[in-house]
Amino acid sequence: PDFCIIEGVTAIFNGHVPPMALLRESSVQLNVLIGGQDTVAVDTVGCKVMGYATEEVEHLRLAAEWGLGEGQLDRIEVIGNLSRFRRRYPYALLRHFHPDVRIVEGRERACVEGCKGNTECALEILSNDYPSQGGFTIVFGRGFDEADLEGLTGDILVVGACAINDRGADLRQRYPDRRIIEVDAHNDIRGVTAGLATLMKVRPLAMVPLNPLRSLWITLQAKLHGLNSRMPPLFGGPAPTGLSEAERRWYREGGGDPGRRA
């Protein structure tokens, strides 16, 4: 980009997007704007403001190593006083989840940037911002001991190709009388949100701070004007992935050259 800017008037921490109910303990007024022509340098200064070094943020460390920008703070000309930023703000979720939801996480892999982080973020929002129910199990990641999958509670949400490929068939065999919802794409936030909302008895229309009829009207108008955003079904229920068979195969094989998805 020609110019990169971070709007840091209010900084958000404790996860991707904290619930409104937890916003007071997950935000702080910093009243700062950080801008520059070097994106990596701008993000490096942003890391400092939040209390982190570039080396602690993997994608920035790699970007600096690959020569995409300056990642050494002492080599960046900063106009302004950074010394006032001394606190280290946590990036992990508060994990204030519904007490009657069981989470089974793969021992070999469970990505914070994907199936683990997105699912737990959505779970925390639905648990705190809406009247919701528990009584079900979430499974994500790869590498499970047999004991991990014994005695699972209620219906089961299986998130991501890793978990589906590793244990999807096994779960269907173990629990033939349960409803098992699979979200088979990486970072399918629509699928995760729709699956959780279904199991937690939260209507997607209730998640929009508008009159339901107005929400429907706006959605209809957007569709007529070419909206192709992947939205959870407005009246509830799991969301179809909408992926082609080639795309599903690509995800299940663990990715690779994106050109193979065509």
Backbone bond lengths (Angstrom), bond angles and torsions (degrees), N, CA, C in turn:
res aa  C-N    CA-C-N  psi(-1)  N-CA   C-N-CA  omega(-1)  CA-C   N-CA-C  phi
1 P - - - 1.474 - - 1.526 110.79 -
2 D 1.319 116.75 157.61 1.461 121.04 176.93 1.524 111.49 -70.93
3 F 1.316 116.20 -32.45 1.461 119.99 -178.78 1.523 108.56 -154.00
4 C 1.322 115.57 135.31 1.473 121.39 -179.59 1.526 108.24 -117.38
5 I 1.318 116.38 136.32 1.465 119.94 -179.58 1.524 110.28 -136.95
6 I 1.317 115.66 137.37 1.463 122.77 173.89 1.523 107.65 -106.86
7 E 1.306 116.22 121.02 1.467 120.75 175.24 1.525 107.17 -88.09
8 G 1.331 115.13 105.03 1.454 120.39 -177.12 1.516 112.95 -114.27
9 V 1.317 116.78 33.93 1.465 119.39 176.83 1.526 109.07 -60.74
10 T 1.329 115.55 -47.91 1.465 121.42 172.64 1.517 107.94 -121.61
11 A 1.311 117.11 123.58 1.462 121.50 178.84 1.524 109.55 -95.90
12 I 1.318 115.21 138.05 1.461 122.06 179.45 1.520 108.76 -110.15
13 F 1.322 117.07 136.87 1.462 121.23 177.32 1.520 108.73 -141.87
14 N 1.309 117.25 -168.54 1.472 122.28 -174.54 1.528 111.20 61.08
15 G 1.323 116.10 52.50 1.456 119.71 174.63 1.505 114.24 107.68
16 H 1.353 114.31 -178.29 1.467 121.30 -177.40 1.525 110.94 -62.23
17 V 1.330 114.70 -61.64 1.467 122.44 -177.61 1.525 107.19 -139.58
18 P 1.317 119.02 104.46 1.464 119.67 -177.53 1.522 111.47 -70.24
19 P 1.328 117.31 151.40 1.465 120.60 174.88 1.525 110.53 -62.31
20 M 1.314 116.27 153.28 1.462 119.93 176.69 1.524 110.76 -58.68
21 A 1.334 116.57 -34.27 1.461 120.76 -178.77 1.524 112.21 -66.37
22 L 1.335 117.36 -21.14 1.463 121.58 -178.24 1.519 111.80 -112.51
23 L 1.327 117.22 12.84 1.460 120.36 -173.73 1.523 112.27 -65.71
24 R 1.315 116.92 -35.45 1.466 119.75 -177.97 1.528 111.30 -60.95
25 E 1.327 116.77 -39.15 1.461 119.76 -179.16 1.519 112.73 -92.70
26 S 1.334 117.29 6.55 1.463 121.27 -178.06 1.522 112.43 -126.79
27 S 1.320 118.01 18.61 1.460 121.01 179.72 1.518 109.81 -147.62
28 V 1.323 115.59 157.09 1.458 121.09 179.53 1.528 108.49 -150.60
29 Q 1.316 116.23 143.56 1.461 120.91 176.79 1.532 109.10 -82.21
30 L 1.321 117.15 114.35 1.461 121.84 177.32 1.526 111.97 -106.14
31 N 1.331 116.59 -25.51 1.466 121.45 177.30 1.527 111.98 52.45
32 V 1.324 115.33 53.90 1.458 120.01 -178.91 1.525 109.77 -136.26
33 L 1.318 115.89 144.66 1.460 123.18 169.64 1.517 107.20 -120.31
34 I 1.332 116.95 134.20 1.459 122.17 179.97 1.523 107.26 -121.28
35 G 1.315 117.13 122.42 1.455 119.17 -176.81 1.508 112.45 -142.55
36 G 1.331 115.77 154.88 1.455 121.11 177.93 1.511 111.12 177.23
37 Q 1.323 115.84 172.54 1.459 121.07 -179.20 1.521 112.71 -86.38
38 D 1.329 117.32 -18.47 1.466 122.62 179.63 1.531 108.00 -99.14
39 T 1.328 116.30 108.35 1.468 120.41 -175.82 1.519 111.89 -61.16
40 V 1.326 117.38 -42.35 1.465 120.40 -179.42 1.527 110.15 -64.51
41 A 1.318 117.19 -40.89 1.465 120.49 178.66 1.526 111.12 -63.89
42 V 1.324 116.41 -42.14 1.468 120.04 178.47 1.524 110.29 -61.04
43 D 1.329 117.02 -45.45 1.465 120.03 179.45 1.523 111.54 -67.82
44 T 1.328 117.56 -31.80 1.463 120.59 176.88 1.528 110.41 -63.53
45 V 1.315 116.98 -42.85 1.465 120.49 176.14 1.528 109.89 -66.28
46 G 1.330 116.77 -38.92 1.461 120.13 176.05 1.517 112.09 -59.63
47 C 1.336 116.04 -39.44 1.471 120.04 176.47 1.524 110.71 -60.29
48 K 1.321 116.22 -44.55 1.461 120.74 179.37 1.523 110.88 -59.59
49 V 1.326 116.62 -43.26 1.463 120.75 -179.80 1.525 110.85 -60.49
50 M 1.339 116.65 -37.08 1.466 120.80 -178.96 1.525 112.82 -86.86
51 G 1.360 116.93 -4.20 1.457 119.94 175.15 1.506 115.51 98.53
52 Y 1.340 117.91 19.52 1.464 121.21 -176.24 1.520 111.01 -124.68
53 A 1.324 115.45 153.16 1.455 122.39 172.23 1.524 108.89 -93.17
54 T 1.319 116.18 155.04 1.464 120.35 -179.25 1.519 111.32 -56.31
55 E 1.331 116.73 -37.14 1.466 120.86 -177.06 1.524 112.39 -63.07
56 E 1.316 117.59 -19.95 1.460 121.24 -179.65 1.524 112.76 -84.67
57 V 1.316 117.35 -10.00 1.466 121.82 -178.58 1.519 106.91 -113.08
58 E 1.326 116.54 104.79 1.459 121.28 -166.41 1.525 113.26 -57.55
59 H 1.330 117.85 -46.12 1.465 117.64 -176.02 1.529 111.72 -67.86
60 L 1.329 117.73 -30.81 1.461 119.50 176.61 1.521 111.31 -73.58
61 R 1.320 116.28 -38.85 1.465 119.78 176.96 1.525 110.17 -59.31
62 L 1.333 116.00 -45.23 1.461 120.07 179.86 1.526 111.11 -66.43
63 A 1.334 117.00 -41.78 1.465 119.94 179.64 1.524 110.99 -60.15
64 A 1.334 116.51 -40.34 1.460 120.23 178.31 1.523 110.79 -67.90
65 E 1.337 117.25 -42.31 1.465 121.05 178.69 1.521 111.73 -61.93
66 W 1.316 116.51 -35.48 1.467 121.30 -178.81 1.526 112.87 -81.30
67 G 1.328 116.70 1.80 1.450 120.11 176.97 1.512 115.09 76.71
68 L 1.324 116.71 23.56 1.462 120.20 -178.64 1.520 112.62 -83.64
69 G 1.325 116.66 -8.27 1.458 120.81 179.89 1.515 109.80 171.90
70 E 1.312 116.31 178.85 1.462 121.94 -177.22 1.526 110.80 -89.27
71 G 1.338 116.14 122.34 1.450 121.09 -179.02 1.516 114.15 -111.37
72 Q 1.339 117.72 2.84 1.458 121.61 178.69 1.526 108.80 -98.58
73 L 1.321 115.52 115.86 1.463 120.36 -174.69 1.524 111.99 -58.89
74 D 1.344 116.99 -37.53 1.466 119.26 -176.97 1.523 112.97 -72.75
75 R 1.328 117.32 -6.70 1.464 120.96 176.83 1.531 112.21 -102.80
76 I 1.311 116.14 3.93 1.464 120.91 -177.36 1.525 109.28 -105.09
77 E 1.312 116.39 127.95 1.461 120.33 175.59 1.526 108.82 -78.08
78 V 1.312 115.43 114.85 1.464 121.29 -177.88 1.520 109.04 -112.83
79 I 1.309 115.89 121.87 1.462 121.10 175.62 1.528 107.02 -96.42
80 G 1.300 116.22 108.73 1.460 120.76 -174.48 1.513 110.08 133.46
81 N 1.305 116.19 167.32 1.459 122.26 -174.72 1.522 110.82 -99.82
82 L 1.340 116.58 109.55 1.462 120.88 177.95 1.521 112.61 -86.88
83 S 1.322 117.21 -13.07 1.465 119.41 -173.51 1.523 112.82 -66.76
84 R 1.328 117.08 -19.33 1.470 119.08 -179.43 1.520 112.79 -76.04
85 F 1.325 116.79 -11.87 1.461 120.12 -179.60 1.527 108.52 -96.15
86 R 1.309 116.48 99.17 1.461 121.55 -173.81 1.523 113.65 -118.69
87 R 1.310 116.21 -13.86 1.464 119.04 -176.13 1.528 110.94 -84.76
88 R 1.298 116.39 147.79 1.464 122.58 174.80 1.531 107.40 -104.90
89 Y 1.320 116.15 114.00 1.457 120.87 -175.82 1.528 109.84 -91.18
90 P 1.326 118.06 129.72 1.473 120.57 -176.70 1.523 111.94 -69.21
91 Y 1.323 115.63 141.28 1.469 120.60 178.48 1.523 112.11 -98.51
92 A 1.325 117.57 -14.74 1.466 120.54 -176.94 1.526 110.94 -79.05
93 L 1.325 115.35 151.97 1.460 121.11 176.26 1.524 111.25 -61.56
94 L 1.310 115.83 153.49 1.461 120.19 172.31 1.523 111.44 -71.80
95 R 1.325 116.20 -19.12 1.464 123.30 178.04 1.536 111.65 62.10
96 H 1.307 115.84 41.98 1.463 121.26 173.82 1.526 107.74 -88.68
97 F 1.322 115.66 77.43 1.458 121.39 -176.03 1.524 110.97 -96.67
98 H 1.324 115.41 163.02 1.467 120.71 172.55 1.531 107.98 -56.23
99 P 1.333 118.05 130.07 1.470 120.20 -174.23 1.522 114.29 -66.32
100 D 1.334 117.62 -16.28 1.461 120.24 -176.49 1.530 111.63 -106.68
101 V 1.327 116.07 31.50 1.464 121.24 174.30 1.523 108.01 -119.10
102 R 1.322 115.75 124.85 1.461 120.41 179.54 1.529 109.25 -97.46
103 I 1.333 116.87 134.54 1.460 122.34 178.50 1.522 108.76 -113.95
104 V 1.331 116.12 126.01 1.462 122.20 176.73 1.525 107.07 -114.25
105 E 1.312 116.29 115.32 1.461 122.62 -173.20 1.523 110.51 -109.89
106 G 1.319 116.80 134.99 1.457 121.21 178.28 1.516 111.87 -59.62
107 R 1.316 116.22 142.68 1.463 120.82 -177.33 1.528 112.41 -83.42
108 E 1.330 116.81 -24.66 1.460 120.26 -178.65 1.521 112.07 -91.23
109 R 1.332 116.23 -36.79 1.460 119.55 -177.39 1.519 110.03 -152.80
110 A 1.329 115.08 135.06 1.464 122.69 171.63 1.522 105.54 -162.07
111 C 1.322 116.90 100.18 1.463 122.10 -167.57 1.531 112.20 -80.83
112 V 1.330 114.99 124.74 1.461 119.99 175.27 1.522 110.23 -62.68
113 E 1.341 116.50 -32.75 1.465 120.37 -178.89 1.517 112.31 -76.33
114 G 1.319 118.37 -6.36 1.457 120.29 -174.69 1.510 113.14 -136.84
115 C 1.324 115.55 -110.39 1.464 120.72 -169.34 1.529 113.13 -61.08
116 K 1.309 117.69 -41.18 1.467 119.96 -179.99 1.530 111.10 -71.43
117 G 1.340 116.23 -55.48 1.456 119.89 -174.33 1.516 113.82 -64.55
118 N 1.335 116.83 -46.31 1.466 119.61 -178.18 1.525 111.72 -66.63
119 T 1.328 116.11 -40.13 1.464 119.62 -179.01 1.521 110.97 -66.93
120 E 1.323 116.73 -46.05 1.461 119.55 -179.13 1.526 111.59 -68.02
121 C 1.330 117.18 -33.56 1.468 120.03 176.23 1.525 110.63 -63.24
122 A 1.333 116.72 -48.29 1.469 120.35 178.77 1.524 111.10 -63.18
123 L 1.333 116.55 -38.98 1.461 120.65 178.57 1.523 110.74 -62.46
124 E 1.324 117.18 -41.89 1.461 120.32 -179.34 1.530 111.06 -65.46
125 I 1.331 117.06 -39.56 1.465 120.49 178.52 1.523 110.72 -64.24
126 L 1.329 116.91 -48.97 1.464 120.04 -178.75 1.525 111.44 -66.35
127 S 1.333 117.22 -31.80 1.463 120.93 -179.00 1.520 112.46 -70.43
128 N 1.329 116.84 -31.37 1.462 120.42 -171.64 1.523 115.03 -106.60
129 D 1.322 116.82 -28.24 1.463 119.21 -173.82 1.521 114.42 -99.42
130 Y 1.331 117.70 -9.29 1.468 120.56 -176.36 1.521 110.03 -139.67
131 P 1.335 117.98 148.64 1.468 119.82 170.97 1.526 108.36 -61.86
132 S 1.308 116.68 119.87 1.463 119.66 -173.33 1.517 111.05 -141.11
133 Q 1.325 115.08 163.40 1.459 122.49 -179.72 1.524 110.04 -116.23
134 G 1.324 114.64 158.37 1.454 121.05 175.62 1.516 110.05 -112.68
135 G 1.328 115.09 -139.83 1.456 119.48 177.36 1.508 114.26 82.87
136 F 1.339 117.93 28.45 1.467 120.67 178.78 1.525 109.55 -144.58
137 T 1.323 116.23 176.84 1.460 122.84 -176.29 1.524 110.04 -125.17
138 I 1.328 116.13 143.52 1.463 122.73 173.58 1.525 108.28 -114.28
139 V 1.322 116.47 133.03 1.463 121.94 178.11 1.524 108.35 -124.33
140 F 1.336 116.85 127.40 1.468 119.76 174.07 1.523 109.53 -148.76
141 G 1.328 115.80 160.39 1.454 120.71 179.32 1.513 112.97 97.50
142 R 1.322 115.13 -163.93 1.463 120.94 -177.07 1.526 109.50 -145.15
143 G 1.345 115.63 144.97 1.454 121.25 178.44 1.515 111.52 90.89
144 F 1.328 116.06 84.52 1.468 121.35 -177.34 1.521 109.77 -118.35
145 D 1.323 116.63 139.20 1.456 120.62 168.78 1.526 108.29 -76.96
146 E 1.322 115.37 156.07 1.464 119.28 179.88 1.527 111.25 -57.56
147 A 1.327 115.81 -38.79 1.467 119.35 -178.01 1.527 112.23 -65.23
148 D 1.336 116.99 -25.44 1.467 120.23 -179.08 1.520 112.03 -62.32
149 L 1.335 116.46 -30.13 1.461 120.88 -172.45 1.521 112.92 -104.67
150 E 1.317 116.90 10.12 1.461 120.46 178.82 1.530 110.25 -89.03
151 G 1.321 115.77 140.30 1.459 121.58 174.42 1.511 114.62 62.67
152 L 1.334 117.59 37.28 1.461 120.03 179.84 1.522 110.89 -66.75
153 T 1.317 115.33 148.16 1.462 122.00 -176.03 1.520 111.48 -87.55
154 G 1.320 117.00 128.71 1.463 122.30 168.95 1.507 115.56 57.77
155 D 1.344 114.93 -153.72 1.458 120.66 177.58 1.523 109.38 -69.48
156 I 1.334 116.17 167.29 1.465 120.22 -170.39 1.521 110.24 -131.71
157 L 1.333 116.01 130.19 1.458 122.52 172.72 1.524 107.78 -105.31
158 V 1.325 116.50 117.32 1.464 121.96 -179.77 1.528 107.44 -106.38
159 V 1.327 116.29 118.42 1.463 120.74 -171.96 1.520 110.88 -111.61
160 G 1.322 115.77 122.51 1.454 121.61 171.19 1.512 114.68 95.93
161 A 1.343 113.54 152.77 1.459 119.93 -178.10 1.523 112.28 -62.81
162 C 1.332 117.64 -33.44 1.469 119.83 -178.95 1.529 110.85 -60.09
163 A 1.327 116.20 -51.21 1.467 120.21 -178.18 1.519 111.35 -67.46
164 I 1.333 117.18 -39.92 1.464 120.25 -178.66 1.518 110.37 -65.75
165 N 1.333 116.86 -45.50 1.461 119.46 179.89 1.516 111.77 -67.00
166 D 1.330 116.31 -37.00 1.462 120.81 -176.18 1.525 111.96 -74.67
167 R 1.348 116.43 -44.58 1.461 118.35 -170.61 1.522 115.14 -138.83
168 G 1.315 118.24 7.17 1.459 119.65 -178.10 1.512 113.34 -57.86
169 A 1.331 116.99 -51.05 1.465 121.14 -179.60 1.523 110.62 -64.87
170 D 1.326 116.38 -38.12 1.461 120.96 179.78 1.526 110.77 -63.30
171 L 1.324 117.16 -42.25 1.464 120.45 179.55 1.522 111.31 -65.39
172 R 1.327 116.81 -39.77 1.468 119.29 178.42 1.519 111.14 -64.86
173 Q 1.318 116.93 -33.53 1.464 120.61 178.51 1.528 111.11 -75.17
174 R 1.312 117.02 -39.96 1.467 121.19 -179.38 1.532 111.90 -68.34
175 Y 1.331 115.84 -37.15 1.464 120.13 -173.21 1.527 110.42 -126.73
176 P 1.326 117.12 67.42 1.472 120.17 -175.88 1.526 113.46 -66.96
177 D 1.336 116.82 -20.03 1.464 120.00 -177.66 1.526 112.67 -95.38
178 R 1.324 117.59 3.04 1.462 121.45 -178.32 1.532 110.78 -97.82
179 R 1.302 114.67 155.53 1.467 119.28 170.23 1.522 107.64 -83.75
180 I 1.321 116.72 121.21 1.458 121.73 179.81 1.527 108.22 -116.38
181 I 1.325 115.80 115.56 1.464 122.22 179.57 1.521 108.13 -102.35
182 E 1.321 116.64 125.99 1.456 121.47 -179.62 1.531 110.25 -110.98
183 V 1.323 115.67 133.27 1.467 122.37 172.50 1.519 105.68 -113.20
184 D 1.335 116.42 101.14 1.461 119.04 -164.68 1.518 115.11 -93.71
185 A 1.321 118.79 5.72 1.462 120.82 179.69 1.521 110.31 -112.15
186 H 1.321 116.11 149.69 1.451 120.25 175.70 1.526 110.02 -69.75
187 N 1.324 115.63 138.57 1.471 121.42 175.70 1.523 113.26 53.54
188 D 1.310 117.07 35.80 1.469 120.72 175.39 1.526 107.72 -85.54
189 I 1.325 115.70 83.18 1.463 120.25 -175.13 1.518 110.89 -64.70
190 R 1.333 116.92 -35.63 1.463 119.29 176.49 1.520 110.43 -60.67
191 G 1.329 117.13 -47.62 1.454 120.49 -178.57 1.516 112.58 -62.68
192 V 1.336 116.16 -42.24 1.463 120.70 179.07 1.525 110.56 -64.59
193 T 1.331 116.68 -46.90 1.465 120.59 -179.32 1.519 111.27 -62.20
194 A 1.334 116.34 -44.46 1.463 119.89 179.99 1.522 111.25 -64.76
195 G 1.332 117.22 -41.25 1.456 120.21 179.07 1.515 112.20 -64.03
196 L 1.330 116.53 -45.89 1.463 120.13 178.44 1.521 111.47 -64.98
197 A 1.328 116.96 -43.84 1.465 119.90 -179.97 1.521 111.02 -60.85
198 T 1.331 116.71 -37.42 1.466 120.71 178.11 1.519 110.86 -62.94
199 L 1.328 116.48 -48.07 1.463 120.46 -176.52 1.526 112.21 -73.93
200 M 1.330 117.22 -27.69 1.461 120.59 -178.64 1.524 112.62 -93.52
201 K 1.343 116.14 1.29 1.470 122.44 177.55 1.536 111.54 61.28
202 V 1.323 115.55 42.44 1.461 121.65 175.39 1.526 108.11 -110.11
203 R 1.323 117.52 124.09 1.465 120.81 178.87 1.531 109.74 -79.86
204 P 1.337 117.88 128.50 1.469 119.36 178.61 1.519 113.47 -53.44
205 L 1.334 117.96 -34.84 1.463 119.58 178.38 1.526 111.74 -61.75
206 A 1.339 116.01 -30.40 1.462 119.81 179.81 1.528 111.82 -73.14
207 M 1.334 116.65 -13.72 1.456 120.71 -179.06 1.527 111.99 -84.45
208 V 1.317 116.70 -7.90 1.467 121.37 -179.98 1.533 108.33 -101.54
209 P 1.331 118.43 127.45 1.479 120.43 -176.68 1.525 112.85 -78.48
210 L 1.318 116.04 50.57 1.457 122.16 178.39 1.515 109.25 -138.66
211 N 1.320 116.26 161.76 1.454 120.40 171.11 1.526 108.73 -56.69
212 P 1.352 119.00 133.80 1.468 120.67 -178.08 1.524 113.93 -53.82
213 L 1.328 117.53 -39.11 1.464 119.76 179.54 1.530 110.83 -65.22
214 R 1.325 115.91 -38.05 1.466 118.65 177.78 1.529 110.43 -67.74
215 S 1.331 116.93 -38.26 1.465 120.37 176.96 1.523 110.85 -60.14
216 L 1.334 115.97 -44.87 1.463 119.96 179.08 1.523 111.18 -63.18
217 W 1.328 116.76 -41.54 1.462 120.53 -179.47 1.532 110.92 -64.23
218 I 1.330 116.89 -44.10 1.466 120.82 179.13 1.527 110.32 -63.24
219 T 1.336 116.27 -41.92 1.464 119.84 179.01 1.521 111.06 -62.80
220 L 1.330 116.56 -43.25 1.466 120.51 178.84 1.525 110.77 -61.24
221 Q 1.330 116.49 -45.23 1.458 119.76 179.12 1.529 111.22 -61.96
222 A 1.334 115.98 -40.54 1.464 119.61 179.32 1.527 111.14 -64.65
223 K 1.338 116.62 -41.47 1.464 120.33 178.07 1.526 110.96 -61.74
224 L 1.322 116.37 -41.63 1.464 120.37 179.84 1.529 111.80 -65.54
225 H 1.323 115.99 -22.83 1.461 120.14 178.88 1.530 112.05 -100.05
226 G 1.326 116.43 17.72 1.460 119.75 171.70 1.508 116.68 94.64
227 L 1.337 118.90 15.46 1.462 120.14 177.76 1.522 110.53 -58.88
228 N 1.325 116.62 127.23 1.462 120.28 175.67 1.523 112.03 -124.26
229 S 1.325 116.47 18.50 1.458 121.44 177.66 1.525 110.37 -64.11
230 R 1.331 115.53 143.31 1.465 121.24 -179.52 1.526 108.63 -84.29
231 M 1.324 116.78 101.96 1.462 122.92 -176.03 1.522 110.76 -106.81
232 P 1.337 117.85 146.01 1.469 119.42 171.17 1.523 109.80 -61.47
233 P 1.329 118.10 147.77 1.473 120.01 175.78 1.525 110.11 -54.47
234 L 1.313 117.25 127.07 1.463 121.14 -172.59 1.519 112.92 -62.51
235 F 1.339 116.72 -30.92 1.462 119.72 -177.93 1.526 112.11 -97.70
236 G 1.340 116.44 11.99 1.452 120.35 176.19 1.510 113.31 96.52
237 G 1.330 114.56 174.07 1.451 121.47 -178.71 1.515 111.31 99.13
238 P 1.343 117.22 156.29 1.465 120.77 179.22 1.523 111.03 -60.49
239 A 1.317 116.26 150.15 1.462 121.11 179.85 1.517 109.89 -94.22
240 P 1.328 118.11 130.40 1.462 119.06 172.42 1.515 109.07 -63.54
241 T 1.317 116.55 145.81 1.462 118.80 -176.34 1.511 111.69 -65.94
242 G 1.327 117.59 -32.63 1.454 119.70 -177.47 1.510 112.64 72.01
243 L 1.341 117.89 12.61 1.454 121.38 179.67 1.521 110.50 -89.45
244 S 1.310 115.32 148.60 1.458 119.40 173.68 1.518 108.84 -74.22
245 E 1.317 116.55 164.89 1.463 119.76 178.71 1.525 110.55 -61.48
246 A 1.336 116.79 -36.38 1.466 120.05 178.14 1.525 110.86 -64.04
247 E 1.342 116.50 -39.93 1.459 120.02 178.58 1.520 110.87 -67.25
248 R 1.322 117.74 -42.00 1.468 120.22 177.75 1.526 110.27 -60.21
249 R 1.316 116.37 -42.28 1.462 120.25 -179.57 1.521 110.27 -64.36
250 W 1.318 115.81 -39.86 1.463 120.10 179.48 1.524 110.70 -61.84
251 Y 1.332 116.90 -45.22 1.456 120.60 178.70 1.522 111.16 -63.59
252 R 1.321 116.66 -44.59 1.460 120.38 -175.37 1.520 112.04 -68.38
253 E 1.330 116.46 -25.14 1.458 120.27 178.11 1.520 111.85 -86.74
254 G 1.310 116.04 2.04 1.458 119.75 175.25 1.508 114.95 91.08
255 G 1.327 117.36 16.80 1.463 120.11 177.27 1.510 111.91 85.00
256 G 1.314 115.42 -151.24 1.455 120.37 -176.28 1.510 109.47 130.91
257 D 1.310 116.02 -142.57 1.456 120.99 179.66 1.524 109.45 -69.57
258 P 1.347 118.48 116.27 1.463 119.68 -178.33 1.516 112.96 -56.72
259 G 1.330 117.17 -24.49 1.453 119.46 179.42 1.513 112.94 -62.75
260 R 1.329 117.00 -21.59 1.458 120.60 179.53 1.511 112.16 -71.69
261 R 1.342 117.11 -13.84 1.457 120.12 -176.72 1.523 111.87 -75.81
262 A 1.305 116.94 -19.67 1.464 119.73 -176.07 1.520 110.92 -68.19
